[in-house]
Amino acid sequence: MIKEIKINGMSCAHCVAAVEKELNKLNPEKLNVRIGSAAIEYENGSITDEEINLAVKEAGFEVIEPGN
């Protein structure tokens, strides 16, 4: 499953690194973080939306709803 999210408040490479660090803790199969968004690929059911939202919040940002 691939989940694409939009993230509010990101403005630089440091922001990207912070989000990557937190999302990688969820052990996704693939992860692509860019300024303002992220694509997370994972096995269906292995990561919840709540876990993704919390990881982004831990990095200091917020997920803009809705995600795909």
Backbone as XML, in Angstrom:
<?xml version="1.0"?>
<chain id="A" units="angstrom">
  <residue number="1" name="MET">
    <atom name="N" x="0.851" y="-1.173" z="0.000"/>
    <atom name="CA" x="0.000" y="0.000" z="0.000"/>
    <atom name="C" x="0.894" y="1.232" z="0.000"/>
  </residue>
  <residue number="2" name="ILE">
    <atom name="N" x="0.498" y="2.245" z="-0.752"/>
    <atom name="CA" x="1.218" y="3.516" z="-0.760"/>
    <atom name="C" x="0.289" y="4.603" z="-0.239"/>
  </residue>
  <residue number="3" name="LYS">
    <atom name="N" x="0.754" y="5.312" z="0.774"/>
    <atom name="CA" x="-0.015" y="6.416" z="1.359"/>
    <atom name="C" x="0.720" y="7.706" z="1.056"/>
  </residue>
  <residue number="4" name="GLU">
    <atom name="N" x="0.042" y="8.636" z="0.401"/>
    <atom name="CA" x="0.624" y="9.945" z="0.129"/>
    <atom name="C" x="-0.025" y="10.944" z="1.072"/>
  </residue>
  <residue number="5" name="ILE">
    <atom name="N" x="0.808" y="11.735" z="1.739"/>
    <atom name="CA" x="0.296" y="12.731" z="2.676"/>
    <atom name="C" x="0.885" y="14.094" z="2.350"/>
  </residue>
  <residue number="6" name="LYS">
    <atom name="N" x="0.144" y="15.121" z="2.704"/>
    <atom name="CA" x="0.642" y="16.499" z="2.604"/>
    <atom name="C" x="0.972" y="16.940" z="4.018"/>
  </residue>
  <residue number="7" name="ILE">
    <atom name="N" x="2.096" y="17.650" z="4.147"/>
    <atom name="CA" x="2.582" y="18.037" z="5.462"/>
    <atom name="C" x="2.722" y="19.557" z="5.523"/>
  </residue>
  <residue number="8" name="ASN">
    <atom name="N" x="2.158" y="20.139" z="6.551"/>
    <atom name="CA" x="2.186" y="21.586" z="6.741"/>
    <atom name="C" x="3.418" y="21.999" z="7.540"/>
  </residue>
  <residue number="9" name="GLY">
    <atom name="N" x="4.066" y="23.092" z="7.123"/>
    <atom name="CA" x="5.130" y="23.694" z="7.901"/>
    <atom name="C" x="6.547" y="23.365" z="7.467"/>
  </residue>
  <residue number="10" name="MET">
    <atom name="N" x="6.716" y="22.482" z="6.507"/>
    <atom name="CA" x="8.062" y="22.121" z="6.053"/>
    <atom name="C" x="8.595" y="23.192" z="5.107"/>
  </residue>
  <residue number="11" name="SER">
    <atom name="N" x="9.903" y="23.535" z="5.265"/>
    <atom name="CA" x="10.447" y="24.578" z="4.404"/>
    <atom name="C" x="11.879" y="24.331" z="3.937"/>
  </residue>
  <residue number="12" name="CYS">
    <atom name="N" x="12.524" y="23.258" z="4.419"/>
    <atom name="CA" x="13.940" y="23.073" z="4.074"/>
    <atom name="C" x="14.353" y="21.608" z="4.188"/>
  </residue>
  <residue number="13" name="ALA">
    <atom name="N" x="15.596" y="21.339" z="3.829"/>
    <atom name="CA" x="16.124" y="19.973" z="3.891"/>
    <atom name="C" x="16.160" y="19.452" z="5.323"/>
  </residue>
  <residue number="14" name="HIS">
    <atom name="N" x="16.363" y="20.322" z="6.293"/>
    <atom name="CA" x="16.340" y="19.893" z="7.695"/>
    <atom name="C" x="14.962" y="19.364" z="8.068"/>
  </residue>
  <residue number="15" name="CYS">
    <atom name="N" x="13.917" y="20.017" z="7.567"/>
    <atom name="CA" x="12.542" y="19.572" z="7.803"/>
    <atom name="C" x="12.330" y="18.177" z="7.210"/>
  </residue>
  <residue number="16" name="VAL">
    <atom name="N" x="12.815" y="17.982" z="5.990"/>
    <atom name="CA" x="12.700" y="16.687" z="5.324"/>
    <atom name="C" x="13.402" y="15.614" z="6.150"/>
  </residue>
  <residue number="17" name="ALA">
    <atom name="N" x="14.603" y="15.916" z="6.632"/>
    <atom name="CA" x="15.368" y="14.948" z="7.420"/>
    <atom name="C" x="14.648" y="14.597" z="8.721"/>
  </residue>
  <residue number="18" name="ALA">
    <atom name="N" x="14.043" y="15.585" z="9.364"/>
    <atom name="CA" x="13.326" y="15.340" z="10.620"/>
    <atom name="C" x="12.126" y="14.427" z="10.401"/>
  </residue>
  <residue number="19" name="VAL">
    <atom name="N" x="11.380" y="14.669" z="9.336"/>
    <atom name="CA" x="10.211" y="13.835" z="9.024"/>
    <atom name="C" x="10.663" y="12.425" z="8.628"/>
  </residue>
  <residue number="20" name="GLU">
    <atom name="N" x="11.706" y="12.329" z="7.806"/>
    <atom name="CA" x="12.234" y="11.013" z="7.412"/>
    <atom name="C" x="12.640" y="10.201" z="8.637"/>
  </residue>
  <residue number="21" name="LYS">
    <atom name="N" x="13.324" y="10.838" z="9.568"/>
    <atom name="CA" x="13.795" y="10.147" z="10.772"/>
    <atom name="C" x="12.620" y="9.534" z="11.539"/>
  </residue>
  <residue number="22" name="GLU">
    <atom name="N" x="11.580" y="10.318" z="11.736"/>
    <atom name="CA" x="10.429" y="9.830" z="12.504"/>
    <atom name="C" x="9.641" y="8.763" z="11.742"/>
  </residue>
  <residue number="23" name="LEU">
    <atom name="N" x="9.413" y="8.979" z="10.446"/>
    <atom name="CA" x="8.649" y="7.999" z="9.667"/>
    <atom name="C" x="9.423" y="6.691" z="9.510"/>
  </residue>
  <residue number="24" name="ASN">
    <atom name="N" x="10.745" y="6.753" z="9.442"/>
    <atom name="CA" x="11.544" y="5.531" z="9.331"/>
    <atom name="C" x="11.411" y="4.639" z="10.560"/>
  </residue>
  <residue number="25" name="LYS">
    <atom name="N" x="11.061" y="5.213" z="11.692"/>
    <atom name="CA" x="10.840" y="4.428" z="12.911"/>
    <atom name="C" x="9.662" y="3.470" z="12.753"/>
  </residue>
  <residue number="26" name="LEU">
    <atom name="N" x="8.780" y="3.743" z="11.769"/>
    <atom name="CA" x="7.625" y="2.878" z="11.515"/>
    <atom name="C" x="7.985" y="1.698" z="10.606"/>
  </residue>
  <residue number="27" name="ASN">
    <atom name="N" x="9.229" y="1.642" z="10.146"/>
    <atom name="CA" x="9.729" y="0.576" z="9.269"/>
    <atom name="C" x="8.935" y="0.409" z="7.976"/>
  </residue>
  <residue number="28" name="PRO">
    <atom name="N" x="8.785" y="1.494" z="7.210"/>
    <atom name="CA" x="8.088" y="1.362" z="5.923"/>
    <atom name="C" x="8.966" y="0.595" z="4.935"/>
  </residue>
  <residue number="29" name="GLU">
    <atom name="N" x="8.322" y="0.023" z="3.907"/>
    <atom name="CA" x="9.081" y="-0.651" z="2.856"/>
    <atom name="C" x="9.860" y="0.365" z="2.032"/>
  </residue>
  <residue number="30" name="LYS">
    <atom name="N" x="9.222" y="1.491" z="1.709"/>
    <atom name="CA" x="9.857" y="2.592" z="0.988"/>
    <atom name="C" x="9.322" y="3.887" z="1.554"/>
  </residue>
  <residue number="31" name="LEU">
    <atom name="N" x="10.146" y="4.924" z="1.474"/>
    <atom name="CA" x="9.754" y="6.226" z="1.991"/>
    <atom name="C" x="10.350" y="7.306" z="1.101"/>
  </residue>
  <residue number="32" name="ASN">
    <atom name="N" x="9.515" y="8.256" z="0.691"/>
    <atom name="CA" x="9.978" y="9.382" z="-0.121"/>
    <atom name="C" x="9.392" y="10.655" z="0.481"/>
  </residue>
  <residue number="33" name="VAL">
    <atom name="N" x="10.253" y="11.419" z="1.149"/>
    <atom name="CA" x="9.814" y="12.661" z="1.780"/>
    <atom name="C" x="10.360" y="13.831" z="0.985"/>
  </residue>
  <residue number="34" name="ARG">
    <atom name="N" x="9.485" y="14.776" z="0.689"/>
    <atom name="CA" x="9.854" y="16.017" z="0.014"/>
    <atom name="C" x="9.302" y="17.168" z="0.852"/>
  </residue>
  <residue number="35" name="ILE">
    <atom name="N" x="9.744" y="18.371" z="0.564"/>
    <atom name="CA" x="9.198" y="19.518" z="1.293"/>
    <atom name="C" x="7.693" y="19.587" z="1.025"/>
  </residue>
  <residue number="36" name="GLY">
    <atom name="N" x="6.919" y="19.450" z="2.087"/>
    <atom name="CA" x="5.464" y="19.556" z="1.987"/>
    <atom name="C" x="4.709" y="18.267" z="1.750"/>
  </residue>
  <residue number="37" name="SER">
    <atom name="N" x="5.423" y="17.136" z="1.568"/>
    <atom name="CA" x="4.697" y="15.892" z="1.333"/>
    <atom name="C" x="5.575" y="14.679" z="1.612"/>
  </residue>
  <residue number="38" name="ALA">
    <atom name="N" x="4.917" y="13.528" z="1.684"/>
    <atom name="CA" x="5.632" y="12.263" z="1.847"/>
    <atom name="C" x="4.811" y="11.147" z="1.218"/>
  </residue>
  <residue number="39" name="ALA">
    <atom name="N" x="5.513" y="10.157" z="0.677"/>
    <atom name="CA" x="4.889" y="8.934" z="0.174"/>
    <atom name="C" x="5.475" y="7.789" z="0.987"/>
  </residue>
  <residue number="40" name="ILE">
    <atom name="N" x="4.602" y="7.034" z="1.626"/>
    <atom name="CA" x="5.016" y="5.939" z="2.486"/>
    <atom name="C" x="4.470" y="4.643" z="1.909"/>
  </residue>
  <residue number="41" name="GLU">
    <atom name="N" x="5.351" y="3.708" z="1.608"/>
    <atom name="CA" x="4.917" y="2.411" z="1.097"/>
    <atom name="C" x="5.106" y="1.385" z="2.208"/>
  </residue>
  <residue number="42" name="TYR">
    <atom name="N" x="4.037" y="0.634" z="2.480"/>
    <atom name="CA" x="4.083" y="-0.352" z="3.559"/>
    <atom name="C" x="3.082" y="-1.458" z="3.285"/>
  </residue>
  <residue number="43" name="GLU">
    <atom name="N" x="3.279" y="-2.575" z="3.991"/>
    <atom name="CA" x="2.363" y="-3.695" z="3.861"/>
    <atom name="C" x="1.028" y="-3.300" z="4.479"/>
  </residue>
  <residue number="44" name="ASN">
    <atom name="N" x="-0.048" y="-3.611" z="3.775"/>
    <atom name="CA" x="-1.382" y="-3.232" z="4.223"/>
    <atom name="C" x="-1.608" y="-3.661" z="5.669"/>
  </residue>
  <residue number="45" name="GLY">
    <atom name="N" x="-1.992" y="-2.717" z="6.508"/>
    <atom name="CA" x="-2.296" y="-3.010" z="7.895"/>
    <atom name="C" x="-1.110" y="-2.917" z="8.843"/>
  </residue>
  <residue number="46" name="SER">
    <atom name="N" x="0.103" y="-2.749" z="8.316"/>
    <atom name="CA" x="1.274" y="-2.727" z="9.197"/>
    <atom name="C" x="1.516" y="-1.363" z="9.835"/>
  </residue>
  <residue number="47" name="ILE">
    <atom name="N" x="0.990" y="-0.305" z="9.223"/>
    <atom name="CA" x="1.132" y="1.060" z="9.749"/>
    <atom name="C" x="-0.243" y="1.723" z="9.672"/>
  </residue>
  <residue number="48" name="THR">
    <atom name="N" x="-0.628" y="2.381" z="10.755"/>
    <atom name="CA" x="-1.930" y="3.056" z="10.769"/>
    <atom name="C" x="-1.771" y="4.539" z="10.453"/>
  </residue>
  <residue number="49" name="ASP">
    <atom name="N" x="-2.873" y="5.162" z="10.054"/>
    <atom name="CA" x="-2.880" y="6.612" z="9.816"/>
    <atom name="C" x="-2.481" y="7.360" z="11.084"/>
  </residue>
  <residue number="50" name="GLU">
    <atom name="N" x="-2.928" y="6.859" z="12.231"/>
    <atom name="CA" x="-2.605" y="7.502" z="13.500"/>
    <atom name="C" x="-1.106" y="7.476" z="13.758"/>
  </residue>
  <residue number="51" name="GLU">
    <atom name="N" x="-0.452" y="6.357" z="13.426"/>
    <atom name="CA" x="0.996" y="6.259" z="13.611"/>
    <atom name="C" x="1.730" y="7.241" z="12.695"/>
  </residue>
  <residue number="52" name="ILE">
    <atom name="N" x="1.255" y="7.373" z="11.469"/>
    <atom name="CA" x="1.854" y="8.319" z="10.530"/>
    <atom name="C" x="1.684" y="9.745" z="11.044"/>
  </residue>
  <residue number="53" name="ASN">
    <atom name="N" x="0.473" y="10.085" z="11.463"/>
    <atom name="CA" x="0.204" y="11.436" z="11.971"/>
    <atom name="C" x="1.064" y="11.747" z="13.193"/>
  </residue>
  <residue number="54" name="LEU">
    <atom name="N" x="1.203" y="10.771" z="14.093"/>
    <atom name="CA" x="1.998" y="10.973" z="15.299"/>
    <atom name="C" x="3.475" y="11.147" z="14.961"/>
  </residue>
  <residue number="55" name="ALA">
    <atom name="N" x="3.987" y="10.365" z="14.019"/>
    <atom name="CA" x="5.393" y="10.486" z="13.612"/>
    <atom name="C" x="5.667" y="11.870" z="13.036"/>
  </residue>
  <residue number="56" name="VAL">
    <atom name="N" x="4.771" y="12.364" z="12.202"/>
    <atom name="CA" x="4.942" y="13.697" z="11.615"/>
    <atom name="C" x="4.875" y="14.755" z="12.719"/>
  </residue>
  <residue number="57" name="LYS">
    <atom name="N" x="3.968" y="14.572" z="13.664"/>
    <atom name="CA" x="3.847" y="15.510" z="14.791"/>
    <atom name="C" x="5.115" y="15.496" z="15.635"/>
  </residue>
  <residue number="58" name="GLU">
    <atom name="N" x="5.687" y="14.309" z="15.864"/>
    <atom name="CA" x="6.928" y="14.196" z="16.631"/>
    <atom name="C" x="8.065" y="14.947" z="15.947"/>
  </residue>
  <residue number="59" name="ALA">
    <atom name="N" x="8.022" y="15.025" z="14.616"/>
    <atom name="CA" x="9.032" y="15.756" z="13.853"/>
    <atom name="C" x="8.788" y="17.267" z="13.901"/>
  </residue>
  <residue number="60" name="GLY">
    <atom name="N" x="7.630" y="17.680" z="14.432"/>
    <atom name="CA" x="7.337" y="19.101" z="14.575"/>
    <atom name="C" x="6.423" y="19.675" z="13.510"/>
  </residue>
  <residue number="61" name="PHE">
    <atom name="N" x="5.732" y="18.795" z="12.788"/>
    <atom name="CA" x="4.862" y="19.253" z="11.694"/>
    <atom name="C" x="3.489" y="18.607" z="11.833"/>
  </residue>
  <residue number="62" name="GLU">
    <atom name="N" x="2.593" y="18.922" z="10.893"/>
    <atom name="CA" x="1.264" y="18.313" z="10.940"/>
    <atom name="C" x="0.849" y="17.839" z="9.564"/>
  </residue>
  <residue number="63" name="VAL">
    <atom name="N" x="0.138" y="16.712" z="9.568"/>
    <atom name="CA" x="-0.413" y="16.176" z="8.329"/>
    <atom name="C" x="-1.652" y="16.980" z="7.984"/>
  </residue>
  <residue number="64" name="ILE">
    <atom name="N" x="-1.738" y="17.416" z="6.733"/>
    <atom name="CA" x="-2.914" y="18.131" z="6.244"/>
    <atom name="C" x="-3.896" y="17.073" z="5.750"/>
  </residue>
  <residue number="65" name="GLU">
    <atom name="N" x="-5.099" y="17.077" z="6.256"/>
    <atom name="CA" x="-6.100" y="16.100" z="5.831"/>
    <atom name="C" x="-6.824" y="16.594" z="4.601"/>
  </residue>
  <residue number="66" name="PRO">
    <atom name="N" x="-7.319" y="15.727" z="3.757"/>
    <atom name="CA" x="-7.144" y="14.277" z="3.826"/>
    <atom name="C" x="-5.917" y="13.820" z="3.060"/>
  </residue>
  <residue number="67" name="GLY">
    <atom name="N" x="-5.408" y="12.674" z="3.422"/>
    <atom name="CA" x="-4.360" y="12.022" z="2.657"/>
    <atom name="C" x="-5.004" y="11.021" z="1.726"/>
  </residue>
  <residue number="68" name="ASN">
    <atom name="N" x="-4.247" y="10.471" z="0.795"/>
    <atom name="CA" x="-4.789" y="9.483" z="-0.152"/>
    <atom name="C" x="-4.583" y="8.092" z="0.375"/>
  </residue>
</chain>
